Each structure stands twice: as C-alpha cells, then as structure tokens.
Amino acid sequence: MNQVTRGWSLLTIDKIDKKILFEYLKDARQSFREVARKVGVAVGTVLSRTKKMERDGLIKGYSVVLDHEKLGYELTAITEITVSKGKLLEMEKEVAKLPNVCAVYDVTGLTDAIVIGKFRSREELSGFTKSLLGIAFVERTNTHMVLTTVKEDFKLI
C-alpha cells in the first residue's frame, strides 16, 4: 500500500486504487466500465473507489493535457522572486492570479518563491516581468528561459 499526503494526514491507497488512478491519468474520459475492464475489477468497485478518492480530495478534478506550443505559448520561463518584509503569502496570492502563471512555489534557498509561466512572445514575458516588479514587497526577480523541455509531466502515482 502507498500513502498519499492529505493536508497533514496520509491517505492509504492499494494496488487497485493505483491502477484506477493510472487509467484516469492515461484518459480521464474513460467510463467506469472501461476502467473496470482494464483493471480487472467490477464496475461497482471502480465507482465506489473513485467516489471515495474524490471525497478524500485525492482526485481534485478531471482535465485535459494541452500542447501549449500549438496554442502559441512557445516560451516557458522560470522566475525566482525575492520578497521583503515577510509578505510572501500575499505576494504569491497576487502572482497566482496572473493569466500566464502555471505554478507558484515557496522554496528554500536564496529566493523565496519560484513561478513558472508560459508566454507567446518576448514582449508578453517582458510585460509579465515588469508586472511582477510592480507588486508590493517584490524586491527582485531572476528569470530563466527554458530552452528545451525534456519532460513536463505532473502525472505521478
């Protein structure tokens, strides 16, 4: 059995749960019947386990995986942010609202936060960077451009 963090508590998932989750990660549009056939269990088992994982917050939603480059987002930037006066959470909430932001992380080390964003042009990235510097308590930023994406996949079990 694997344990999955839920807030401060851990959820326990077994091999069947893991197989069900793996099927949803491959294609979340599959019917309960299709998942049951592939996992080798009854439809009711898939239904009840899925509902339990949703109630427990393990499954937060169902989504599609987009090819951002085909949508015109050819630039990915990783921006380090240094914040002053202990206002990290306020700054992060503000940054998370910005449209190009894919992820915001609190981090250890020389900077306080890391932001990952996708952009259609250098001008769009430039405007984004300037808007970050305009947010209260942002002391400085350090932006890295991604040259090649080797792997970008958050589907872990």
Protein Blocks (a to p, Z undefined) as FASTA:
>chain_A
ZZddehjbccdddfklmmmmmmmmmommbcfklmmmmnopafklmmmmmmmmmmnomanb
dcddddfklnopabccddddddehhimmmmmmmmmmpmklmbdcddedjbfbdcddddfb
fklmmmmmmmmmmpghiabdcddddfbdfbdcfbdZZ
